[in-house]
Amino acid sequence: MKLELGRREEFDGVVDVNGSGDYTTLQAGDDDLDAGNYSMWVKEGTYAAGVTVSTNNAHIYMEPGTVVQGAIVLSGASVTLELGGGCDIQALITLSGVNTRLLCHNGVDMDGIVLSGNNAMVDGGGFDTFVNGGTTRHAVSITASRCTVKNLRAQTSAAGGTVFNPINVAGGQAVVSQINIQQSDNEGIEIASGSTSALVEGCYVESADVIGILVSSDRCKIIGNTVNVSGGDGIQVDATGDNSIIVGNLVRNATGDAIEITTNGENCVVVGNRTDGAVVDNSGTSTVASNDATAF
């Protein structure tokens, strides 16, 4: 079946849990169409089961207000999942195929995203798209290389007694951009050891139980972010964060130092930041200059 649906794009199949399409479940549609590249339209409704898309070059669009209660796995290469505003995905979304994309219209709710395939990309479409890891997982976890996450809100439950972060990066050359973090049970954004050359830019950490932004990998760039409240340091460069750049950030209300380079975080550059607390270089090898640390 070919369907226009006013988008100047033909869809190869329609899923409708209420029975007016070609299939009533997401997996049935994928299984029937996966002999080749396909596009599939999902009508609004509540789908108890999720889907695993192993076909390459598939494109799935879900209408606004669609609810999916099962896990979604995009394991094929160059698969795109597009979610209309008001969609509610109540289980984990995993982008495990290379070059996969999750594109959201503003106003999508999700319970967790994992980017485990190289070159994966997530665009939340705006700050009304919300990923809540709660007390069970990182809200957004990047484990592969060259992945991008941008334009969404994320949180884990404050005082939840876990070590989950709204944004957790464990893959090299990641880009984390324009993320609004409402609360965190641990770090707001963590760049773990081995995540070389990550970029964190334009993010806002409203509150984190521990460190606002933790840099534990080398050659990272932390540029133009705001940390409003943190239970430890606002921004910390850890022992494996050598050669990182911390520029143009605004840090307030940190329980610890506003910005700290720990003893073995060598040869970093911390320049042009605005803070209401101390900027501390414990490495003795870093460049710290032109920061304004006056209360405001």
C-alpha positions in Angstrom: 0.0 0.0 0.0 1.3 3.5 -0.9 0.1 6.5 1.0 0.7 10.2 0.5 -0.7 11.7 3.7 0.1 15.2 2.5 3.8 15.0 3.1 5.0 14.6 -0.5 6.4 11.3 0.6 5.1 7.8 -0.1 4.9 5.3 2.7 5.1 1.6 2.0 2.8 0.5 4.9 0.5 1.8 7.6 0.3 0.5 11.2 -3.0 1.2 13.1 -3.7 -0.6 16.3 -7.4 0.1 15.7 -7.4 -1.9 12.5 -7.6 0.6 9.7 -4.1 0.1 8.4 -2.1 -2.7 6.9 -0.9 -4.0 10.2 -2.0 -3.7 13.9 1.5 -4.0 15.5 4.7 -2.2 14.9 6.7 -5.5 14.6 4.3 -7.0 12.1 4.8 -3.9 9.8 8.6 -4.1 10.1 8.6 -7.9 9.5 6.5 -7.6 6.4 8.4 -4.7 4.9 12.0 -5.6 5.8 12.9 -7.3 2.5 14.2 -3.9 1.4 14.3 -0.2 2.2 11.0 0.9 3.5 9.0 3.8 5.0 6.2 3.1 7.5 3.4 5.4 8.9 2.2 4.6 12.5 -1.3 5.9 13.3 -2.1 7.4 16.7 -3.0 4.8 19.3 -1.5 2.8 22.2 0.9 0.0 21.2 1.7 -2.5 23.9 4.7 -4.0 22.1 7.7 -2.2 20.7 9.7 -3.0 17.6 13.2 -4.1 16.6 14.2 -2.6 13.2 17.1 -4.5 11.7 16.5 -3.4 8.1 18.8 -0.8 6.7 17.6 2.5 5.4 14.1 2.3 7.0 12.1 5.4 8.0 9.3 5.1 10.6 7.0 8.1 11.4 4.7 8.0 14.4 1.7 10.4 14.5 1.4 12.9 17.3 0.0 11.4 20.5 1.1 7.8 19.8 2.0 5.7 22.9 4.4 2.8 22.7 4.8 0.7 25.9 7.5 -1.6 24.7 11.2 -1.1 23.8 12.3 0.2 20.5 15.6 -0.9 19.0 17.0 0.6 15.8 19.7 -2.0 14.9 19.8 -1.5 11.1 22.1 1.0 9.5 20.8 4.4 8.6 17.4 3.9 10.2 15.3 7.0 11.1 12.6 7.1 13.7 10.5 10.3 13.6 8.1 11.0 16.6 5.3 13.5 16.3 4.6 15.9 19.2 2.9 14.3 22.2 4.3 10.8 21.5 5.0 8.9 24.7 7.6 6.1 24.5 7.4 4.2 27.8 10.4 2.0 27.5 14.0 2.3 26.3 14.9 3.5 22.8 18.2 2.0 21.6 20.0 3.3 18.5 22.5 0.4 18.0 22.8 0.6 14.2 25.4 2.9 12.6 24.1 6.2 11.3 20.7 5.9 13.0 18.6 8.9 13.8 15.8 9.8 16.3 14.0 12.9 15.3 11.4 14.4 17.6 8.9 17.1 17.1 8.8 19.2 20.2 6.8 17.7 23.1 7.8 14.0 23.1 8.1 12.0 26.4 10.7 9.2 26.7 12.0 7.0 29.5 15.5 6.5 28.3 17.8 6.6 25.2 20.9 4.6 24.4 23.2 5.6 21.5 25.3 2.5 21.0 25.9 2.7 17.3 28.5 4.9 15.8 27.4 8.2 14.2 23.9 8.1 15.9 22.0 11.3 16.3 19.1 12.4 18.5 17.3 15.7 18.0 14.6 16.4 20.6 13.1 19.3 18.6 13.0 21.6 21.7 12.9 21.7 25.5 9.3 20.4 25.7 10.8 17.0 24.7 11.6 15.2 28.0 13.7 12.2 28.8 13.4 10.9 32.4 15.7 8.1 33.5 14.1 8.2 37.0 16.0 5.9 39.4 16.5 3.1 36.9 18.9 4.3 34.2 20.8 7.2 32.7 18.3 9.3 30.8 20.6 9.5 27.8 23.6 7.2 27.5 26.2 7.5 24.7 28.5 4.5 24.4 29.5 4.7 20.7 31.7 7.1 18.8 30.8 10.4 17.0 27.3 10.6 18.4 25.2 13.7 18.8 22.4 14.6 21.3 20.7 18.0 21.2 17.6 20.1 21.9 15.8 18.3 24.7 15.2 18.2 28.5 16.6 15.3 30.6 16.7 14.3 34.2 17.2 11.5 36.8 15.4 11.6 40.1 17.2 13.9 42.6 18.0 12.2 45.9 17.1 8.9 44.3 20.1 7.0 45.9 21.5 5.9 42.5 24.4 7.0 40.3 22.4 7.7 37.1 23.0 10.9 35.1 20.7 12.8 32.8 23.5 12.7 30.2 26.3 10.1 30.4 28.9 10.0 27.7 31.2 7.0 27.3 32.1 7.3 23.6 34.6 9.4 21.8 33.9 12.6 19.8 30.4 13.1 21.2 28.5 16.3 20.8 26.1 17.3 23.6 24.3 20.5 22.7 21.4 22.6 24.0 20.3 20.2 26.7 18.2 21.4 29.7 18.8 19.3 32.8 16.2 19.9 35.5 17.6 17.6 38.2 20.1 14.8 38.6 20.7 12.1 41.2 24.4 12.2 40.3 26.3 14.3 37.8 24.3 16.5 35.5 26.6 15.7 32.5 29.4 13.1 32.8 32.1 12.7 30.2 33.6 9.4 31.3 37.2 8.3 30.9 37.9 7.2 27.3 35.4 9.7 25.8 38.1 11.7 24.0 37.3 15.0 22.3 33.7 15.4 23.5 32.0 18.8 23.1 29.4 20.0 25.6 28.0 23.4 24.5 25.0 25.6 25.4 23.6 23.3 28.1 21.8 24.3 31.3 22.1 22.3 34.5 19.4 23.5 36.8 20.4 21.2 39.6 22.7 18.2 40.2 23.1 16.3 43.5 26.9 16.0 42.9 28.9 17.7 40.1 27.2 19.8 37.4 29.6 18.8 34.6 32.3 16.2 35.1 35.1 15.9 32.6 37.0 12.6 33.0 38.4 12.3 29.4 41.0 14.2 27.5 40.8 17.0 24.9 37.2 17.8 25.8 35.6 21.2 25.2 33.1 22.6 27.7 31.8 25.9 26.1 29.0 28.3 27.0 27.1 26.2 29.5 25.3 27.2 32.7 25.4 25.3 36.0 22.9 26.8 38.4 23.1 24.5 41.4 25.4 21.6 42.2 26.0 19.5 45.3 29.8 19.4 44.6 31.9 21.3 42.1 30.1 23.2 39.3 32.5 21.9 36.7 35.3 19.5 37.5 38.1 18.2 35.3 39.2 14.9 36.7 42.6 13.1 36.6 42.0 11.8 33.0 40.7 15.1 31.7 44.0 16.4 30.4 44.2 19.1 27.7 40.5 20.1 28.0 39.1 23.5 27.4 36.6 25.2 29.8 35.5 28.5 28.2 32.6 31.0 28.6 30.6 29.1 31.2 28.4 30.5 33.9 28.5 28.7 37.3 26.5 29.6 40.4 25.6 28.1 43.7 28.1 25.2 43.7 28.6 23.6 47.1 32.2 22.9 46.2 34.4 24.9 43.8 32.8 26.7 40.9 35.4 25.1 38.6 38.1 22.7 39.7 41.0 21.1 37.9 42.1 18.1 40.0 45.7 17.2 40.7 46.3 15.1 37.6 44.1 17.0 35.1 47.1 18.3 33.3 47.5 21.2 30.7 43.9 22.4 30.6 42.7 25.9 29.7 40.1 27.6 31.9 39.4 31.1 30.5 36.6 33.7 30.4 34.2 32.0 32.8 31.7 33.8 35.1 31.3 32.2 38.5 30.3 33.2 42.1 33.0 30.9 43.6 36.6 29.8 43.3 38.3 28.6 40.1 40.9 26.2 41.4 43.9 24.7 39.5 45.3 21.8 41.5 47.3 20.5 38.5 49.9 23.3 38.4 50.2 22.9 34.7 47.0 24.5 33.4 46.2 28.0 32.1 43.6 29.7 34.2 43.0 33.4 33.3 40.4 36.1 32.9 37.7 34.4 34.9 35.3 36.6 37.0 34.7 35.0 40.4 32.6 37.7 42.0 29.4 36.9 43.8 26.2 37.6 41.8 
